[in-house]
Amino acid sequence: MPDLFADDATRDRIEAAAFRRLVALLQARTDVQNIDLMGVGGFCRNCLGDWLHEAAAEAGVPLEHADARTHVYGMQQADWKKLHQAEATPKQLARMAGSLERNKAAGL
């Protein structure tokens, strides 16, 4: 794959801007359920928060796991669940399970 960016600093700046835009979209689109994100894309808000927490740890930056998820949700995860999370259907759960298997098969 060709390198699209002039240097690592430029790449980091551009990817960070794209990440912030994704987080803003997920905060605005509370109608999009995590289970549907997992079923279709293999990731959800929780995953993004976990990845943020892991990246901070790798960089030696203290960031609590719950704080990373709060950053992604734009509020405490428990509050978001109370306000926006619907009960998952058997179909959604099955689709998510299949998506997780595909992640596993891909080594993710």
Biopython code that builds the backbone (N, CA, C, O; Angstrom):
import numpy as np
from Bio.PDB.StructureBuilder import StructureBuilder

atoms = [
    (1, "MET", "N", (0.848, -1.169, 0.000)),
    (1, "MET", "CA", (0.000, 0.000, 0.000)),
    (1, "MET", "C", (0.897, 1.237, 0.000)),
    (1, "MET", "O", (1.831, 1.320, 0.798)),
    (2, "PRO", "N", (0.631, 2.184, -0.870)),
    (2, "PRO", "CA", (1.469, 3.381, -0.927)),
    (2, "PRO", "C", (1.272, 4.252, 0.303)),
    (2, "PRO", "O", (0.181, 4.311, 0.869)),
    (3, "ASP", "N", (2.340, 4.927, 0.710)),
    (3, "ASP", "CA", (2.258, 5.857, 1.831)),
    (3, "ASP", "C", (1.580, 7.134, 1.350)),
    (3, "ASP", "O", (2.073, 7.792, 0.433)),
    (4, "LEU", "N", (0.478, 7.481, 1.950)),
    (4, "LEU", "CA", (-0.302, 8.646, 1.529)),
    (4, "LEU", "C", (0.185, 9.950, 2.145)),
    (4, "LEU", "O", (-0.191, 11.032, 1.693)),
    (5, "PHE", "N", (1.011, 9.853, 3.160)),
    (5, "PHE", "CA", (1.368, 11.028, 3.932)),
    (5, "PHE", "C", (2.859, 11.318, 3.825)),
    (5, "PHE", "O", (3.670, 10.407, 3.653)),
    (6, "ALA", "N", (3.207, 12.590, 3.929)),
    (6, "ALA", "CA", (4.596, 13.021, 3.784)),
    (6, "ALA", "C", (5.482, 12.491, 4.904)),
    (6, "ALA", "O", (6.648, 12.160, 4.689)),
    (7, "ASP", "N", (4.909, 12.416, 6.105)),
    (7, "ASP", "CA", (5.694, 11.952, 7.256)),
    (7, "ASP", "C", (4.742, 11.461, 8.344)),
    (7, "ASP", "O", (3.525, 11.622, 8.245)),
    (8, "ASP", "N", (5.319, 10.861, 9.383)),
    (8, "ASP", "CA", (4.502, 10.303, 10.459)),
    (8, "ASP", "C", (3.712, 11.369, 11.212)),
    (8, "ASP", "O", (2.581, 11.117, 11.626)),
    (9, "ALA", "N", (4.284, 12.539, 11.392)),
    (9, "ALA", "CA", (3.572, 13.602, 12.111)),
    (9, "ALA", "C", (2.336, 14.049, 11.342)),
    (9, "ALA", "O", (1.284, 14.290, 11.934)),
    (10, "THR", "N", (2.461, 14.157, 10.037)),
    (10, "THR", "CA", (1.314, 14.526, 9.201)),
    (10, "THR", "C", (0.265, 13.430, 9.258)),
    (10, "THR", "O", (-0.925, 13.710, 9.397)),
    (11, "ARG", "N", (0.699, 12.200, 9.153)),
    (11, "ARG", "CA", (-0.225, 11.057, 9.235)),
    (11, "ARG", "C", (-0.968, 11.073, 10.568)),
    (11, "ARG", "O", (-2.190, 10.931, 10.598)),
    (12, "ASP", "N", (-0.239, 11.245, 11.671)),
    (12, "ASP", "CA", (-0.867, 11.270, 12.993)),
    (12, "ASP", "C", (-1.893, 12.388, 13.094)),
    (12, "ASP", "O", (-2.980, 12.180, 13.631)),
    (13, "ARG", "N", (-1.563, 13.574, 12.585)),
    (13, "ARG", "CA", (-2.478, 14.723, 12.656)),
    (13, "ARG", "C", (-3.756, 14.459, 11.865)),
    (13, "ARG", "O", (-4.854, 14.760, 12.334)),
    (14, "ILE", "N", (-3.614, 13.904, 10.683)),
    (14, "ILE", "CA", (-4.773, 13.639, 9.823)),
    (14, "ILE", "C", (-5.624, 12.505, 10.386)),
    (14, "ILE", "O", (-6.851, 12.602, 10.410)),
    (15, "GLU", "N", (-4.979, 11.431, 10.837)),
    (15, "GLU", "CA", (-5.740, 10.325, 11.426)),
    (15, "GLU", "C", (-6.435, 10.755, 12.714)),
    (15, "GLU", "O", (-7.550, 10.313, 12.989)),
    (16, "ALA", "N", (-5.797, 11.603, 13.498)),
    (16, "ALA", "CA", (-6.428, 12.106, 14.722)),
    (16, "ALA", "C", (-7.670, 12.929, 14.396)),
    (16, "ALA", "O", (-8.685, 12.822, 15.083)),
    (17, "ALA", "N", (-7.592, 13.746, 13.354)),
    (17, "ALA", "CA", (-8.753, 14.538, 12.948)),
    (17, "ALA", "C", (-9.895, 13.625, 12.497)),
    (17, "ALA", "O", (-11.058, 13.889, 12.803)),
    (18, "ALA", "N", (-9.569, 12.561, 11.776)),
    (18, "ALA", "CA", (-10.597, 11.614, 11.331)),
    (18, "ALA", "C", (-11.214, 10.895, 12.528)),
    (18, "ALA", "O", (-12.425, 10.677, 12.557)),
    (19, "PHE", "N", (-10.397, 10.525, 13.514)),
    (19, "PHE", "CA", (-10.901, 9.888, 14.732)),
    (19, "PHE", "C", (-11.849, 10.825, 15.473)),
    (19, "PHE", "O", (-12.924, 10.409, 15.904)),
    (20, "ARG", "N", (-11.453, 12.094, 15.621)),
    (20, "ARG", "CA", (-12.324, 13.058, 16.316)),
    (20, "ARG", "C", (-13.659, 13.209, 15.595)),
    (20, "ARG", "O", (-14.704, 13.342, 16.231)),
    (21, "ARG", "N", (-13.620, 13.188, 14.284)),
    (21, "ARG", "CA", (-14.863, 13.305, 13.512)),
    (21, "ARG", "C", (-15.747, 12.078, 13.727)),
    (21, "ARG", "O", (-16.964, 12.208, 13.857)),
    (22, "LEU", "N", (-15.147, 10.891, 13.764)),
    (22, "LEU", "CA", (-15.909, 9.664, 14.029)),
    (22, "LEU", "C", (-16.535, 9.715, 15.416)),
    (22, "LEU", "O", (-17.706, 9.372, 15.577)),
    (23, "VAL", "N", (-15.776, 10.137, 16.412)),
    (23, "VAL", "CA", (-16.306, 10.238, 17.773)),
    (23, "VAL", "C", (-17.467, 11.238, 17.818)),
    (23, "VAL", "O", (-18.491, 10.962, 18.443)),
    (24, "ALA", "N", (-17.320, 12.374, 17.173)),
    (24, "ALA", "CA", (-18.403, 13.369, 17.145)),
    (24, "ALA", "C", (-19.651, 12.799, 16.475)),
    (24, "ALA", "O", (-20.769, 13.043, 16.929)),
    (25, "LEU", "N", (-19.463, 12.050, 15.409)),
    (25, "LEU", "CA", (-20.599, 11.428, 14.729)),
    (25, "LEU", "C", (-21.303, 10.439, 15.649)),
    (25, "LEU", "O", (-22.531, 10.442, 15.737)),
    (26, "LEU", "N", (-20.542, 9.599, 16.329)),
    (26, "LEU", "CA", (-21.147, 8.608, 17.219)),
    (26, "LEU", "C", (-21.826, 9.261, 18.418)),
    (26, "LEU", "O", (-22.817, 8.737, 18.927)),
    (27, "GLN", "N", (-21.305, 10.396, 18.872)),
    (27, "GLN", "CA", (-21.971, 11.112, 19.959)),
    (27, "GLN", "C", (-23.284, 11.725, 19.492)),
    (27, "GLN", "O", (-24.258, 11.766, 20.243)),
    (28, "ALA", "N", (-23.309, 12.195, 18.265)),
    (28, "ALA", "CA", (-24.530, 12.804, 17.723)),
    (28, "ALA", "C", (-25.570, 11.763, 17.336)),
    (28, "ALA", "O", (-26.769, 11.996, 17.488)),
    (29, "ARG", "N", (-25.118, 10.618, 16.840)),
    (29, "ARG", "CA", (-26.039, 9.594, 16.334)),
    (29, "ARG", "C", (-26.357, 8.569, 17.419)),
    (29, "ARG", "O", (-25.994, 7.397, 17.316)),
    (30, "THR", "N", (-27.037, 9.033, 18.451)),
    (30, "THR", "CA", (-27.411, 8.144, 19.548)),
    (30, "THR", "C", (-28.445, 7.112, 19.120)),
    (30, "THR", "O", (-28.692, 6.143, 19.838)),
    (31, "ASP", "N", (-29.049, 7.315, 17.955)),
    (31, "ASP", "CA", (-30.001, 6.334, 17.431)),
    (31, "ASP", "C", (-29.292, 5.077, 16.928)),
    (31, "ASP", "O", (-29.924, 4.032, 16.769)),
    (32, "VAL", "N", (-28.007, 5.168, 16.683)),
    (32, "VAL", "CA", (-27.242, 4.014, 16.202)),
    (32, "VAL", "C", (-26.790, 3.223, 17.415)),
    (32, "VAL", "O", (-25.995, 3.701, 18.224)),
    (33, "GLN", "N", (-27.303, 2.016, 17.531)),
    (33, "GLN", "CA", (-27.008, 1.162, 18.671)),
    (33, "GLN", "C", (-25.645, 0.493, 18.528)),
    (33, "GLN", "O", (-25.227, 0.145, 17.423)),
    (34, "ASN", "N", (-24.956, 0.316, 19.654)),
    (34, "ASN", "CA", (-23.666, -0.371, 19.646)),
    (34, "ASN", "C", (-23.775, -1.770, 19.056)),
    (34, "ASN", "O", (-22.892, -2.205, 18.316)),
    (35, "ILE", "N", (-24.832, -2.462, 19.374)),
    (35, "ILE", "CA", (-24.981, -3.833, 18.880)),
    (35, "ILE", "C", (-25.071, -3.862, 17.358)),
    (35, "ILE", "O", (-24.596, -4.807, 16.729)),
    (36, "ASP", "N", (-25.673, -2.837, 16.762)),
    (36, "ASP", "CA", (-25.748, -2.766, 15.304)),
    (36, "ASP", "C", (-24.381, -2.432, 14.710)),
    (36, "ASP", "O", (-24.001, -2.980, 13.676)),
    (37, "LEU", "N", (-23.644, -1.531, 15.365)),
    (37, "LEU", "CA", (-22.281, -1.247, 14.919)),
    (37, "LEU", "C", (-21.435, -2.519, 14.959)),
    (37, "LEU", "O", (-20.683, -2.806, 14.028)),
    (38, "MET", "N", (-21.566, -3.273, 16.045)),
    (38, "MET", "CA", (-20.806, -4.525, 16.186)),
    (38, "MET", "C", (-21.219, -5.536, 15.122)),
    (38, "MET", "O", (-20.372, -6.208, 14.533)),
    (39, "GLY", "N", (-22.509, -5.640, 14.883)),
    (39, "GLY", "CA", (-23.006, -6.625, 13.926)),
    (39, "GLY", "C", (-22.579, -6.346, 12.503)),
    (39, "GLY", "O", (-22.313, -7.272, 11.736)),
    (40, "VAL", "N", (-22.511, -5.087, 12.147)),
    (40, "VAL", "CA", (-22.166, -4.710, 10.770)),
    (40, "VAL", "C", (-20.674, -4.456, 10.617)),
    (40, "VAL", "O", (-20.052, -4.938, 9.670)),
    (41, "GLY", "N", (-20.097, -3.695, 11.553)),
    (41, "GLY", "CA", (-18.717, -3.260, 11.379)),
    (41, "GLY", "C", (-17.687, -3.953, 12.244)),
    (41, "GLY", "O", (-16.486, -3.810, 12.015)),
    (42, "GLY", "N", (-18.140, -4.704, 13.236)),
    (42, "GLY", "CA", (-17.201, -5.402, 14.099)),
    (42, "GLY", "C", (-16.567, -4.530, 15.168)),
    (42, "GLY", "O", (-15.585, -4.934, 15.790)),
    (43, "PHE", "N", (-17.111, -3.345, 15.391)),
    (43, "PHE", "CA", (-16.635, -2.454, 16.454)),
    (43, "PHE", "C", (-17.794, -1.583, 16.915)),
    (43, "PHE", "O", (-18.816, -1.475, 16.238)),
    (44, "CYS", "N", (-17.615, -0.960, 18.087)),
    (44, "CYS", "CA", (-18.641, -0.057, 18.605)),
    (44, "CYS", "C", (-17.979, 1.023, 19.444)),
    (44, "CYS", "O", (-16.754, 1.133, 19.470)),
    (45, "ARG", "N", (-18.778, 1.805, 20.118)),
    (45, "ARG", "CA", (-18.250, 2.871, 20.968)),
    (45, "ARG", "C", (-17.334, 2.306, 22.049)),
    (45, "ARG", "O", (-16.291, 2.885, 22.354)),
    (46, "ASN", "N", (-17.727, 1.179, 22.623)),
    (46, "ASN", "CA", (-16.893, 0.546, 23.650)),
    (46, "ASN", "C", (-15.519, 0.209, 23.090)),
    (46, "ASN", "O", (-14.503, 0.447, 23.743)),
    (47, "CYS", "N", (-15.485, -0.341, 21.888)),
    (47, "CYS", "CA", (-14.212, -0.693, 21.249)),
    (47, "CYS", "C", (-13.337, 0.542, 21.087)),
    (47, "CYS", "O", (-12.147, 0.508, 21.401)),
    (48, "LEU", "N", (-13.922, 1.630, 20.598)),
    (48, "LEU", "CA", (-13.139, 2.856, 20.413)),
    (48, "LEU", "C", (-12.571, 3.345, 21.738)),
    (48, "LEU", "O", (-11.413, 3.759, 21.806)),
    (49, "GLY", "N", (-13.380, 3.297, 22.786)),
    (49, "GLY", "CA", (-12.890, 3.685, 24.106)),
    (49, "GLY", "C", (-11.771, 2.773, 24.586)),
    (49, "GLY", "O", (-10.786, 3.234, 25.161)),
    (50, "ASP", "N", (-11.931, 1.477, 24.346)),
    (50, "ASP", "CA", (-10.894, 0.515, 24.739)),
    (50, "ASP", "C", (-9.606, 0.759, 23.956)),
    (50, "ASP", "O", (-8.516, 0.712, 24.525)),
    (51, "TRP", "N", (-9.727, 1.019, 22.658)),
    (51, "TRP", "CA", (-8.548, 1.280, 21.836)),
    (51, "TRP", "C", (-7.852, 2.559, 22.279)),
    (51, "TRP", "O", (-6.623, 2.632, 22.278)),
    (52, "LEU", "N", (-8.628, 3.559, 22.655)),
    (52, "LEU", "CA", (-8.060, 4.812, 23.153)),
    (52, "LEU", "C", (-7.290, 4.554, 24.452)),
    (52, "LEU", "O", (-6.178, 5.051, 24.633)),
    (53, "HIS", "N", (-7.886, 3.786, 25.336)),
    (53, "HIS", "CA", (-7.241, 3.420, 26.601)),
    (53, "HIS", "C", (-5.940, 2.653, 26.342)),
    (53, "HIS", "O", (-4.920, 2.939, 26.968)),
    (54, "GLU", "N", (-5.968, 1.693, 25.434)),
    (54, "GLU", "CA", (-4.780, 0.891, 25.119)),
    (54, "GLU", "C", (-3.688, 1.752, 24.477)),
    (54, "GLU", "O", (-2.510, 1.603, 24.801)),
    (55, "ALA", "N", (-4.075, 2.640, 23.579)),
    (55, "ALA", "CA", (-3.095, 3.512, 22.924)),
    (55, "ALA", "C", (-2.439, 4.439, 23.947)),
    (55, "ALA", "O", (-1.235, 4.687, 23.875)),
    (56, "ALA", "N", (-3.213, 4.946, 24.887)),
    (56, "ALA", "CA", (-2.655, 5.802, 25.932)),
    (56, "ALA", "C", (-1.660, 5.011, 26.783)),
    (56, "ALA", "O", (-0.578, 5.503, 27.103)),
    (57, "ALA", "N", (-2.033, 3.793, 27.142)),
    (57, "ALA", "CA", (-1.131, 2.953, 27.942)),
    (57, "ALA", "C", (0.172, 2.686, 27.194)),
    (57, "ALA", "O", (1.254, 2.754, 27.778)),
    (58, "GLU", "N", (0.065, 2.381, 25.902)),
    (58, "GLU", "CA", (1.262, 2.138, 25.089)),
    (58, "GLU", "C", (2.149, 3.377, 25.007)),
    (58, "GLU", "O", (3.370, 3.265, 24.897)),
    (59, "ALA", "N", (1.538, 4.550, 25.058)),
    (59, "ALA", "CA", (2.285, 5.808, 24.988)),
    (59, "ALA", "C", (2.764, 6.264, 26.365)),
    (59, "ALA", "O", (3.441, 7.285, 26.484)),
    (60, "GLY", "N", (2.409, 5.500, 27.410)),
    (60, "GLY", "CA", (2.796, 5.874, 28.764)),
    (60, "GLY", "C", (1.989, 7.021, 29.335)),
    (60, "GLY", "O", (2.431, 7.704, 30.259)),
    (61, "VAL", "N", (0.800, 7.230, 28.779)),
    (61, "VAL", "CA", (-0.082, 8.311, 29.232)),
    (61, "VAL", "C", (-1.164, 7.708, 30.126)),
    (61, "VAL", "O", (-1.900, 6.826, 29.685)),
    (62, "PRO", "N", (-1.274, 8.167, 31.372)),
    (62, "PRO", "CA", (-2.314, 7.616, 32.245)),
    (62, "PRO", "C", (-3.705, 8.027, 31.771)),
    (62, "PRO", "O", (-4.007, 9.216, 31.658)),
    (63, "LEU", "N", (-4.531, 7.053, 31.499)),
    (63, "LEU", "CA", (-5.918, 7.287, 31.100)),
    (63, "LEU", "C", (-6.736, 6.115, 31.603)),
    (63, "LEU", "O", (-6.563, 4.986, 31.143)),
    (64, "GLU", "N", (-7.614, 6.378, 32.532)),
    (64, "GLU", "CA", (-8.461, 5.317, 33.074)),
    (64, "GLU", "C", (-9.367, 4.762, 31.981)),
    (64, "GLU", "O", (-9.798, 5.484, 31.082)),
    (65, "HIS", "N", (-9.641, 3.484, 32.076)),
    (65, "HIS", "CA", (-10.489, 2.805, 31.102)),
    (65, "HIS", "C", (-11.851, 3.489, 30.994)),
    (65, "HIS", "O", (-12.325, 3.768, 29.893)),
    (66, "ALA", "N", (-12.472, 3.755, 32.130)),
    (66, "ALA", "CA", (-13.793, 4.401, 32.133)),
    (66, "ALA", "C", (-13.722, 5.805, 31.546)),
    (66, "ALA", "O", (-14.657, 6.237, 30.871)),
    (67, "ASP", "N", (-12.635, 6.520, 31.789)),
    (67, "ASP", "CA", (-12.483, 7.871, 31.239)),
    (67, "ASP", "C", (-12.353, 7.837, 29.722)),
    (67, "ASP", "O", (-12.858, 8.723, 29.032)),
    (68, "ALA", "N", (-11.682, 6.821, 29.204)),
    (68, "ALA", "CA", (-11.557, 6.684, 27.748)),
    (68, "ALA", "C", (-12.926, 6.451, 27.120)),
    (68, "ALA", "O", (-13.246, 7.033, 26.084)),
    (69, "ARG", "N", (-13.730, 5.601, 27.747)),
    (69, "ARG", "CA", (-15.082, 5.361, 27.216)),
    (69, "ARG", "C", (-15.943, 6.615, 27.348)),
    (69, "ARG", "O", (-16.731, 6.917, 26.452)),
    (70, "THR", "N", (-15.806, 7.343, 28.446)),
    (70, "THR", "CA", (-16.549, 8.584, 28.619)),
    (70, "THR", "C", (-16.192, 9.574, 27.511)),
    (70, "THR", "O", (-17.060, 10.285, 27.004)),
    (71, "HIS", "N", (-14.929, 9.617, 27.143)),
    (71, "HIS", "CA", (-14.494, 10.504, 26.066)),
    (71, "HIS", "C", (-15.218, 10.160, 24.765)),
    (71, "HIS", "O", (-15.655, 11.054, 24.040)),
    (72, "VAL", "N", (-15.343, 8.876, 24.474)),
    (72, "VAL", "CA", (-16.005, 8.445, 23.233)),
    (72, "VAL", "C", (-17.512, 8.680, 23.307)),
    (72, "VAL", "O", (-18.109, 9.172, 22.349)),
    (73, "TYR", "N", (-18.121, 8.337, 24.417)),
    (73, "TYR", "CA", (-19.569, 8.497, 24.555)),
    (73, "TYR", "C", (-19.994, 9.957, 24.707)),
    (73, "TYR", "O", (-21.115, 10.317, 24.348)),
    (74, "GLY", "N", (-19.104, 10.800, 25.239)),
    (74, "GLY", "CA", (-19.464, 12.181, 25.527)),
    (74, "GLY", "C", (-20.211, 12.308, 26.838)),
    (74, "GLY", "O", (-20.736, 13.375, 27.158)),
    (75, "MET", "N", (-20.260, 11.244, 27.586)),
    (75, "MET", "CA", (-20.904, 11.180, 28.900)),
    (75, "MET", "C", (-20.513, 9.845, 29.519)),
    (75, "MET", "O", (-19.884, 9.016, 28.861)),
    (76, "GLN", "N", (-20.875, 9.634, 30.760)),
    (76, "GLN", "CA", (-20.628, 8.339, 31.389)),
    (76, "GLN", "C", (-21.346, 7.242, 30.590)),
    (76, "GLN", "O", (-22.480, 7.423, 30.147)),
    (77, "GLN", "N", (-20.678, 6.124, 30.418)),
    (77, "GLN", "CA", (-21.271, 5.033, 29.643)),
    (77, "GLN", "C", (-22.614, 4.605, 30.234)),
    (77, "GLN", "O", (-23.563, 4.353, 29.491)),
    (78, "ALA", "N", (-22.702, 4.524, 31.539)),
    (78, "ALA", "CA", (-23.962, 4.119, 32.184)),
    (78, "ALA", "C", (-25.086, 5.098, 31.875)),
    (78, "ALA", "O", (-26.228, 4.689, 31.669)),
    (79, "ASP", "N", (-24.771, 6.379, 31.841)),
    (79, "ASP", "CA", (-25.787, 7.384, 31.505)),
    (79, "ASP", "C", (-26.243, 7.234, 30.060)),
    (79, "ASP", "O", (-27.435, 7.322, 29.768)),
    (80, "TRP", "N", (-25.290, 7.006, 29.156)),
    (80, "TRP", "CA", (-25.632, 6.814, 27.748)),
    (80, "TRP", "C", (-26.557, 5.603, 27.602)),
    (80, "TRP", "O", (-27.548, 5.654, 26.874)),
    (81, "LYS", "N", (-26.227, 4.526, 28.293)),
    (81, "LYS", "CA", (-27.056, 3.317, 28.204)),
    (81, "LYS", "C", (-28.485, 3.591, 28.675)),
    (81, "LYS", "O", (-29.447, 3.160, 28.040)),
    (82, "LYS", "N", (-28.617, 4.309, 29.789)),
    (82, "LYS", "CA", (-29.952, 4.636, 30.303)),
    (82, "LYS", "C", (-30.748, 5.475, 29.311)),
    (82, "LYS", "O", (-31.946, 5.262, 29.123)),
    (83, "LEU", "N", (-30.075, 6.424, 28.683)),
    (83, "LEU", "CA", (-30.745, 7.350, 27.771)),
    (83, "LEU", "C", (-31.005, 6.783, 26.375)),
    (83, "LEU", "O", (-32.012, 7.113, 25.749)),
    (84, "HIS", "N", (-30.106, 5.938, 25.890)),
    (84, "HIS", "CA", (-30.139, 5.614, 24.467)),
    (84, "HIS", "C", (-30.128, 4.128, 24.101)),
    (84, "HIS", "O", (-30.486, 3.777, 22.976)),
    (85, "GLN", "N", (-29.734, 3.264, 25.007)),
    (85, "GLN", "CA", (-29.572, 1.859, 24.620)),
    (85, "GLN", "C", (-30.884, 1.095, 24.699)),
    (85, "GLN", "O", (-31.560, 1.086, 25.728)),
    (86, "ALA", "N", (-31.223, 0.459, 23.598)),
    (86, "ALA", "CA", (-32.419, -0.387, 23.546)),
    (86, "ALA", "C", (-32.027, -1.835, 23.843)),
    (86, "ALA", "O", (-30.856, -2.202, 23.752)),
    (87, "GLU", "N", (-32.999, -2.632, 24.191)),
    (87, "GLU", "CA", (-32.777, -4.064, 24.421)),
    (87, "GLU", "C", (-32.390, -4.733, 23.098)),
    (87, "GLU", "O", (-33.036, -4.519, 22.072)),
    (88, "ALA", "N", (-31.350, -5.530, 23.135)),
    (88, "ALA", "CA", (-30.896, -6.229, 21.929)),
    (88, "ALA", "C", (-31.843, -7.369, 21.587)),
    (88, "ALA", "O", (-32.328, -8.083, 22.464)),
    (89, "THR", "N", (-32.094, -7.522, 20.293)),
    (89, "THR", "CA", (-32.941, -8.623, 19.826)),
    (89, "THR", "C", (-32.079, -9.860, 19.580)),
    (89, "THR", "O", (-30.862, -9.743, 19.438)),
    (90, "PRO", "N", (-32.690, -11.032, 19.527)),
    (90, "PRO", "CA", (-31.921, -12.239, 19.198)),
    (90, "PRO", "C", (-31.205, -12.118, 17.844)),
    (90, "PRO", "O", (-30.087, -12.609, 17.692)),
    (91, "LYS", "N", (-31.837, -11.475, 16.876)),
    (91, "LYS", "CA", (-31.222, -11.287, 15.558)),
    (91, "LYS", "C", (-29.969, -10.412, 15.663)),
    (91, "LYS", "O", (-28.944, -10.713, 15.051)),
    (92, "GLN", "N", (-30.055, -9.332, 16.438)),
    (92, "GLN", "CA", (-28.895, -8.456, 16.623)),
    (92, "GLN", "C", (-27.753, -9.201, 17.324)),
    (92, "GLN", "O", (-26.589, -9.068, 16.945)),
    (93, "LEU", "N", (-28.098, -9.977, 18.337)),
    (93, "LEU", "CA", (-27.082, -10.735, 19.067)),
    (93, "LEU", "C", (-26.396, -11.758, 18.163)),
    (93, "LEU", "O", (-25.180, -11.935, 18.227)),
    (94, "ALA", "N", (-27.176, -12.426, 17.327)),
    (94, "ALA", "CA", (-26.601, -13.412, 16.409)),
    (94, "ALA", "C", (-25.695, -12.738, 15.383)),
    (94, "ALA", "O", (-24.620, -13.246, 15.064)),
    (95, "ARG", "N", (-26.130, -11.607, 14.878)),
    (95, "ARG", "CA", (-25.313, -10.885, 13.889)),
    (95, "ARG", "C", (-24.006, -10.410, 14.524)),
    (95, "ARG", "O", (-22.951, -10.470, 13.891)),
    (96, "MET", "N", (-24.070, -9.944, 15.759)),
    (96, "MET", "CA", (-22.867, -9.519, 16.455)),
    (96, "MET", "C", (-21.923, -10.702, 16.671)),
    (96, "MET", "O", (-20.713, -10.575, 16.482)),
    (97, "ALA", "N", (-22.467, -11.833, 17.060)),
    (97, "ALA", "CA", (-21.631, -13.017, 17.283)),
    (97, "ALA", "C", (-20.894, -13.407, 15.999)),
    (97, "ALA", "O", (-19.709, -13.738, 16.037)),
    (98, "GLY", "N", (-21.593, -13.368, 14.876)),
    (98, "GLY", "CA", (-20.959, -13.674, 13.595)),
    (98, "GLY", "C", (-19.871, -12.671, 13.247)),
    (98, "GLY", "O", (-18.826, -13.037, 12.711)),
    (99, "SER", "N", (-20.119, -11.416, 13.552)),
    (99, "SER", "CA", (-19.142, -10.361, 13.281)),
    (99, "SER", "C", (-17.900, -10.541, 14.151)),
    (99, "SER", "O", (-16.777, -10.357, 13.682)),
    (100, "LEU", "N", (-18.102, -10.900, 15.412)),
    (100, "LEU", "CA", (-16.970, -11.149, 16.299)),
    (100, "LEU", "C", (-16.134, -12.331, 15.814)),
    (100, "LEU", "O", (-14.908, -12.319, 15.923)),
    (101, "GLU", "N", (-16.794, -13.331, 15.289)),
    (101, "GLU", "CA", (-16.063, -14.486, 14.709)),
    (101, "GLU", "C", (-15.224, -14.054, 13.510)),
    (101, "GLU", "O", (-14.096, -14.516, 13.342)),
    (102, "ARG", "N", (-15.769, -13.172, 12.678)),
    (102, "ARG", "CA", (-14.999, -12.662, 11.542)),
    (102, "ARG", "C", (-13.802, -11.842, 12.000)),
    (102, "ARG", "O", (-12.730, -11.915, 11.400)),
    (103, "ASN", "N", (-13.982, -11.059, 13.067)),
    (103, "ASN", "CA", (-12.848, -10.326, 13.645)),
    (103, "ASN", "C", (-11.771, -11.299, 14.111)),
    (103, "ASN", "O", (-10.582, -11.114, 13.852)),
    (104, "LYS", "N", (-12.221, -12.341, 14.808)),
    (104, "LYS", "CA", (-11.291, -13.340, 15.336)),
    (104, "LYS", "C", (-10.528, -14.022, 14.201)),
    (104, "LYS", "O", (-9.314, -14.205, 14.292)),
    (105, "ALA", "N", (-11.233, -14.396, 13.139)),
    (105, "ALA", "CA", (-10.616, -15.050, 11.991)),
    (105, "ALA", "C", (-9.607, -14.139, 11.294)),
    (105, "ALA", "O", (-8.635, -14.605, 10.701)),
    (106, "ALA", "N", (-9.859, -12.825, 11.378)),
    (106, "ALA", "CA", (-8.957, -11.849, 10.763)),
    (106, "ALA", "C", (-7.795, -11.491, 11.697)),
    (106, "ALA", "O", (-6.916, -10.712, 11.328)),
    (107, "GLY", "N", (-7.795, -12.064, 12.908)),
    (107, "GLY", "CA", (-6.738, -11.782, 13.852)),
    (107, "GLY", "C", (-6.872, -10.450, 14.561)),
    (107, "GLY", "O", (-5.889, -9.885, 15.041)),
    (108, "LEU", "N", (-8.094, -9.955, 14.622)),
    (108, "LEU", "CA", (-8.336, -8.644, 15.264)),
    (108, "LEU", "C", (-8.852, -8.792, 16.678)),
    (108, "LEU", "O", (-9.103, -7.793, 17.352)),
]
sb = StructureBuilder()
sb.init_structure("model")
sb.init_model(0)
sb.init_chain("A")
sb.init_seg("    ")
for serial, (resi, resn, name, xyz) in enumerate(atoms, 1):
    if name == "N":
        sb.init_residue(resn, " ", resi, " ")
    sb.init_atom(name, np.array(xyz, "f"), 0.0, 1.0, " ", f" {name:<3s}", serial, name[0])
structure = sb.get_structure()
